Amino acid sequence: MRLSLATGRAARQTLRLVLLLSIAIAPSYAATSYTISLANPDQHLVEVQIILPEGPAQRELQLPVWNALYQVRDFAQYINWVRAKDRVGHALAVHALNKSRWQITGAEAGAVVEYQIFLDSPGPFGAQFNSHHAFLNLAQVLMYPVEARSTAMVVRFSHVPEGWRVATPLTSLPEDRFGAENYDRLVDSPVEIGDFKESDFDEGGGHYRVIVDAEAADYDMEKIDAMLHKIVAAATSWMDDRPFDNYMFLYHFPRGPAGGGMEHSYSTAIAVHAEVPLQAPEVLESVTAHEFFHLWNVKRIRPQTLEPVDYTRENYTRALWFSEGCTSTAGDIIELRAGLLDERHFEQQLAAGITELERRPAHLTQSAEESSLNAWLEGDAYYRRPERSISYYNKGELLGVALDLAVREASHGKTSLREVFQWMNQDYAKKGRFFPDSEGVREAAEAVSYADLGLFFSKYVAGTDEIPWDDFFRGVGLRLVEGKNAVADAGFIASQNFDGPVTASVTAGSEAERAGLQTGDMILEINGKIVRQESSQEIAQLSAGDTITVKVKGRRGGDRELKWKVGTRDEISYALRDVDNVTAEQRERRAAWLKGEAQIPQEETH
Ligand SMILES: [Zn+2]
């Protein structure tokens, strides 16, 4: 075992060297070179120096306005100053063209651009530099030369505090530098610099690096490695593909609100609350399976509407129901195959997802495609109200399940969602093509099922028709049961935002409203317990008449603690149950469905 590991490493070193040489000695070598100075952790200030090679006299430099989240965040707000000089040190004029773009002139022999930027936004979607560590999504830090965005980029870190190391999926170059073939690849590579713990393992020919930045008492590296082994093995076998040699998992387990993961082509950055790894490992498993599957779905199986990335404004796509939602569907399948999720929990989760969708009145007015298109509004509290919007994660995940069942029905069990993804991987990702949003998903689903799925897409993806769940579940011998109960009503609805649960709406006239709870408040704690998910245990356990204590953080900062008495209301909820007299055929299809496989091996279908 050890030997094969060592041999694998040697081979990778050689490959890395070849890559490095091809970057370093290519005749057209004219890499843009960045130096990020980490001299000032206490004030969260980073200084960036960009060395531009010789070229046009006039250059433009752009700092992205968005990255990671589908939200315009205007990272330029954190830039304190920008200056430029030529290669011999004479100052060059810097002219701001708009809030995120600068022009310099006199750069024909090359130029040096310098700026200072404040970085203190934590989490997988942020860029943070403090006395503990630096975690960088480089698109929030590095301007790109507009005319040279597609050329090679080199980055180094200076004034790295004593004892800190650098972890990143970027290619290592000599002299502690890192390289990427272009800006897009550079900023698709998160960077952790600090005193982290590290582990690695090989699985199915791939090498995996695990970086954890957390308190030692909050996790067990062996358990994380064991989980990752199962997830990567299940995912690569499900896709019958491993489009990388090296992949990096980067975890933060902060003792504060956290939740979420960010996908990258060769890595993922995930942050969950410190209690999760040991006390709620299923949360870590679920986010990890989702983010890992993204290396195919959205990073490689990629909608045309997101390419080429336009860093200067919103990039509208109707495909997030698939790129995000169906990634969750696939994540569940991976967990089922990995033995991390069983049938009972999977079906409970599914019914909870249906309940969530059906309870949002907007499921009759906003389609999955429109929800995708409007992702850019998710930062706005009003938009998140149940009567205004649905979640493309929620409906998309359910559509993934419905599509899986529809393809199985149409193909008489011969194909499934697995073949849809594999088809898209072969026909788009492997050919370097991007798929035309929902139309591309339909094309794939029809190609593997030999059926016309036009109505499925027009009614449930582009349209807002009620999904006839029982028609889909019948094939696997299940039916949806609706229940209506008088339930405890805390007087508000929470929805999961990218950085945790947020109050989506407060019932008019409720005790919660009288206590001062406001739409948009971020929920930090309920009855003294840190909240991780929107339908938290703490809310579920409440009875009418109980007192609820909620600690919230307002949209404009400031923690508040609120208290009120829980009321009641009628609530619809759904559960999945066996149909009467489940047939052998239904049992057989259900077994295949729970494995994410077709009923008849592919070889026999041709
Ligand atoms: Zn995702």
Boltz pocket constraint, residues with backbone or C-beta under 6 A from the ligand:
constraints:
  - pocket:
      binder: B
      contacts: [[A, 261], [A, 263], [A, 290], [A, 291], [A, 294], [A, 323], [A, 324], [A, 327]]
      max_distance: 6.0
